[in-house]
Amino acid sequence: MAAQKVALITAGTAGLGAQIARVLAPDFRLAINYANNTARGQTLIEELHKIPSTRGQASQEPRFSLFQADVGDRPSLQNLVKETINTFGRLDVVISNAGWTRVTNFANLDEGMVDEDWDKCFLYNVKAHLWLMHAAKSYLEETEGAFVTTASVAGVKPSGSSLPYSVTKAAAIHLSKALAVICSPKIRVNSVSPGLLLTDWGLSFGEEKIEKATQATKLKRLATVEDVADQVRVLATTRSITGQNLVVDSGTSM
């Protein structure tokens, strides 16, 4: 029997990352990264074990493991990949899902002039994806695997939680396209750009902003984490897609 495929998900214990884990759990063994909330990670692992494997009793062990790492630190990311290989023996898919923002008024240029915001957004929304690909590249080449970056509709249409966030998410999309060129033909690289998702972070925007975002969509409904995670699975498993940015925003950016 062929070895079971392995996916690494950064920021994988809550929100979109956790839903991606649920969607991949039947078919993949999962290395799930988190920053600091161990208890939340353990709760997710317990939930995932209740999801049947498509291999049934033949599923390899361990099915799921937690790995703590700061994705904004290059040696930490390199160690994350090494720990994944040491635990699972292979790597087929990387979901580079972590990111950062500080909410400001996008339309107020003065609020978009904070150097610390630019530096941290660029670190977590761009360089972290680059570093993770570099660390995982040789292993993904062996399996002819896939790398999927979580970007944002804010990187497609000037908008979002802050100016630095919007610009660095646009950079993340272009980085994914550049990596698709550089890492071909062995590795497929794509990005997904959700609209506002009602995760804990999305809910913090408040009812007024959420309603405004909903009305800005063409479908008059926000995309859900389930919608986005399903499309991430498509990008992780379809062998003929690379260099694409898949927008899941109910038509907001049209």
LINFENKA-V340552 format. One record per run of one state. SS is the DSSP state (helix for helix, strand for strand, loop for the rest). FROM is the first residue (numbers start at 1). TO is the last residue. If there is no record, write none. Layout:
<<SS/FROM/TO> <SS/FROM/TO>>
This chain:
<<loop/1/5> <strand/6/9> <loop/10/14> <helix/15/24> <loop/25/28> <strand/29/34> <loop/35/37> <helix/38/48> <loop/49/55> <helix/56/58> <loop/59/63> <strand/64/68> <loop/69/73> <helix/74/88> <loop/89/92> <strand/93/96> <loop/97/108> <helix/109/112> <loop/113/114> <helix/115/143> <loop/144/145> <strand/146/150> <loop/151/152> <helix/153/155> <loop/156/162> <helix/163/182> <loop/183/187> <strand/188/194> <loop/195/199> <helix/200/203> <loop/204/206> <helix/207/215> <loop/216/224> <helix/225/237> <loop/238/244> <strand/245/248> <loop/249/254>>
